[in-house]
Amino acid sequence: MPTGDELIELARAVALTGDRSAFAVLFKHFAPRVKAYLVRSGLPVERAEELAQETMVNVWRKAASFDPERAQLSTWIFTIARNLRVDHLRRQHDRGTADMGVESIDDDADVLAQMVHDAAPLDEQLGAARREAAVRRALQQLAPEQLQVLWLSFYDEQSHARIAQDLNVPLGTVKSRIRLAVNHLRRLLDGTEP
């Protein structure tokens, strides 16, 4: 799996020379993650697949506009996907085909966009939103080095060995930080720690 720096170099190769093999690596890495994000946001699998592909087409076309000084590559790509999703939901709403029960969708109202499809009853969606907020608060209480390795392991799906190599720390340190972070999160979420 490519590292963050390697992904940025691939994006630069796409921007500068239209490198198809670099784009293929980016596509293989990001398309499934973008699709999963779109499905989790409430889109049907088929529409999520279409928007994930459209996202990657935009990555190809707009690669030159990516600035690693302003955002991480993953943030830039997921912002493209989010904007495409919001545009799709607005078009549905404008045509009257969405059963949303709201007058409009605001860019800052991701919660409303996630309720577009009634995949789960409202009380389950509310419970999930509360759990997500609790996890976000708990993550903010982790030590920076614990949060970093947790993020790299679970969100960037990097192996412990790769994290150790990238951070230039022993493998045991990475495993220890992850274990401590998970235990700390568990205590925070169970309410056994202030």
N, C-alpha and C positions, 0 to 999 in steps of 0.2 A: 504494500500500500504506500503510495507516495506521501511524503511529508508536506507540511504547509508550504515550505520554501520551494519544494519541487513542483507543487501545484501552481505556485505563482510563476515559476519559470515556464511551465507549460502554457499558462495563459499568455505570457509575454510572447512565446513562440507563435501562438495563434494570432496574436495582435500584429506582430511584426512581419511574419512571413506566411500566414495562413497555413501553418503546419497541421496537416490532417492527422498525423499520428499523435501529435500532442493533444489535439482536440479529442481524439478517440479515447485517450487516457482520462481526460477531464470528464467526458461523457460517461465512461464506465464508472468513474468514481462518484459523480454527483447525480446523475439521472435517477438512480434508485432511491437516493436519499431525498431528492426533491419530490419524487412521486410519493414516498412514504409521508412526508410532511403534508402534502396536499390531501392525501387520504385522511390523515389525522385531523385536518382542518374541516373535514366534513364532505369533501367532494367524492362523487362515485369513482370507483377505480378507473373506469374507462376515461372519464374526463380528467382525472389526475394524471393518467398516462399521457394524454394529449397535451396538457399544460406543462408537464415535465419536459416533453420533447420541444415544445415551443420555447420554454425557458432556455434549453440548451442551444436552440437555433439563435436566440438572442445573445447568448454568451459568444457564439461564433461571430455574429455580426458586430457586436459591441465590445469585443475584447479590448480594443484600443482605448476604450473609455474607463477601463478598470485601473484604479490607482491604489496600489498597496499601502500608500501613506495615509489614505483616508479610511480604508476598511479592509478587513480580511477578505480573501477570495470567497470563502463560503458565505459570509455575510452579504457580499455583493450579489452572488448567485441566488441566495434565498430571498433577497429583496426583489429581484426580478420575478421570481416565482410568486411571491406574495402579491406584487402589483398585478400580475396576470390573473391571479385568482380573484382579486378585488374587481378588476375590470370585467371578468366573466360573470361574477355575481351581480354587478351593476347592470350588465346587459340583460341578464335573466330577469332581474327586477323590472327594468324598463319595459321588457316585453310582457311582463305580467306572468311569467312562467315559474317564478320562484314562489314557494309558499313560505314566506319568511315572517309575516306578521309584524313587519316594521316598515316605516315610511321610507327610510333611506339607509344606505350603508356608508359609514364614515371611515376614512382610512385608518383612523385610530380605534375603530370599533371592531377589532378582530374577534371579540367574543360573539358579536352578532353574526359575523360571517361564518363562524363555526357552527352556528345553530341553523344554518340554511336547510340542511337535510336532517330529518328527524330520526337519525340513526339510534339515538338514545332518548328516553324521556327527559323532560326538562329537569326533574329532580336529580337524575343521574349526571346530566351535564353540569349542573350547579355543583354537585359533589366533586366532580372531576376538576372543575375550575378552582374550587377551594383547595383540593389536594395539590394542584399545580402551584398555587400561590404559596402554600405552606412549604413546598419543596424549594421554591425560589428563595423564600426568606431563610430557610435552613442553609441553603448553599451560600448565601451571603455571610453566614457566620463561620464558615470554614476558613482555616488558615489559607493564605494565597497558594502555597505550594501544594496543599492537599486538593484545593479546587482545580489547580492546573492539571495534576495527574489524573484526577477523576474525569475532567472534561476530555482530555486526550484519550483516555481509555474507553469511556462510554459513549461520548458524542462523536469523536473523530475516529473511533474504532481502531486505535493504534494498539499494537501489542505492547506488553510491559517491557519487553526487550528493546523495542523501537523507542519507547518513551525514555528509557534509561539512556540510550544512545543519544537521542536528540537533546536531552537535558544535561547530559554529561554527569550523571549520578549513577551509583551502583543499582543494579537490578533489585536488590533487597530493599533499598530505600524507596524505590517506586512502589513495590508491593506493600511495604509498611505504610506509606502515605495513603495508598488507596484503602487499605484495611482500616486505618485510623479514621479516614474521611467517612467511609461507609458506616462505621460504628457511631461516629459523632452524629451523622445524619439520622441514623436510626433512633438514637436517644432524643435528639431534638424533635423528631416527628412523633415519637411516642409520648412526648411531654415529660420525659424524665430528666430533662436538662433545661435550664432557663434560657 
